[in-house]
Amino acid sequence: MSHLSVSGLFHWLEDSFHAAPKGIIFDCDGVVIDSRKANIGYYNALRAHLGIPPLTPEQEDFVQMATVHQALNSLCPSALLPLLRDAAKRIDYERDILPKITHYPGIHALLDLCRETGIRLGMDTNREDGMDTILGNCRLRGYFDPIVLASHVRRPKPFPDGALAIARQWNLPPTALLFLGDSVTDRDAAQAAGIPFLTFQTEGLSEASIADFDTLRLALARFREESTRP
């Protein structure tokens, strides 16, 4: 299945919401920020400290969607975990990791359009801390409210707890919201919450996917244009 065009996405949104969604819930890693190289480099550095081979492609995919505790527990024998946590303390996040993290092209234009048109913006992420630093580095502070971290809920993604918490805070039904994600955990969380799911840059994950933020921005702008026509 190929990514949707602007026209194709507009009609998918129209079928899903009969208008633009009232709010959009974003995943963080792989959607708002491009952290793949940084995450892989971080965990490979930890494994090298213990003499463990680099991550496999499957493990690289896993660390993108897992919490840090899930990643550490799955990537290292339990007997070595104390040594791994000690190695983690030697890595300076702001010096060694943060410079490798960037935002995806077009994110600011999309978020500005959502602000202008009254579409709420939230984030449901399996990160546990450090969000303010990351968002500041990518000039994204102030756009998302609320930001639900894995540490904020009893059950992080793939469970729907974070997404439902956002819907409750906005006082909006889940069916009025859009979840934008790039992984199975995002899709499963959205489906369990009853929120329409749109895949970002990952084909085959759901019936609807986009290759870039411009596609979503232009589709949402079309709703605004049609609402102002005489």
Helices and strands as residue ranges (DSSP letters): H 6-17, E 23-26, E 33-34, H 36-49, H 57-65, H 68-75, G 78-80, H 81-88, I 93-97, G 98-100, E 102-103, H 107-117, E 120-124, H 131-137, E 147-148, G 150-152, H 161-170, G 174-176, E 177-181, H 184-193, E 197-200, E 209-210, H 213-227
